[in-house]
Amino acid sequence: MEIFDYENILLLPRKCRVESRSECDASTELGGRQFRIPVVPANMKTVVDESICAWLA
């Protein structure tokens, strides 16, 4: 298995062709559930609990 860190990943800027940010959909799907914000917390008790999961969902 190959492991990546921040030195291996590069995001390239591109031109945006939307009129407004409201046209963009940054939601993501994980485990059959749809999340409105593209944030996936770590599955650790010290990072996330049930209330945070409900808020993110």
N, C-alpha and C positions, 0 to 999 in steps of 0.2 A: 504494500500500500504506500502510495506517495503522499507525503505530508506537505502542505503549503503553509506559508506564513505571509506577512504583509509585504515582504521583499519579492515574493513570487507573483503577486497579483497587481495588475495595473488597470485602472479605469480610464478609458480614453474619452475626452470630451467630444461631443458631436453637436451639430446644429439641431435646434429644437424647432419643430414646425407646428406648434400648438398656439392658439390665440390666447389661451388662459390656462393657468395651473389647474383650474377646476375641471378641465377636459381630461386630465391625467388620472389614471387608476393605478395606484401603487399597492393595491391589495395583493395578498399572497395566499396560497392554499398549502396547508400542512396537515397531513393525516386526515384528509377528507373534510377539514374545516376551513372556512374562509376567514382571513384576518384582514381588517380594513387598513392596518398600518403594516409596513414591511419590516416588522421587528419580531424576531423569534428569540425569546429569553432562554438562557441556559437552564437545563433541567436539573437544577440544584436547589436544595431547600433554603440555602442562604441567599439565593438570588430571586426566586419566584415562589409565590404561594397561591392558594386558590383565589384569593381576591384579585391579585394582579392578573391571573389568567382570565378571570371573568371580565376585568376591565379591558384587557387587550382584545378579547373576542368581541 
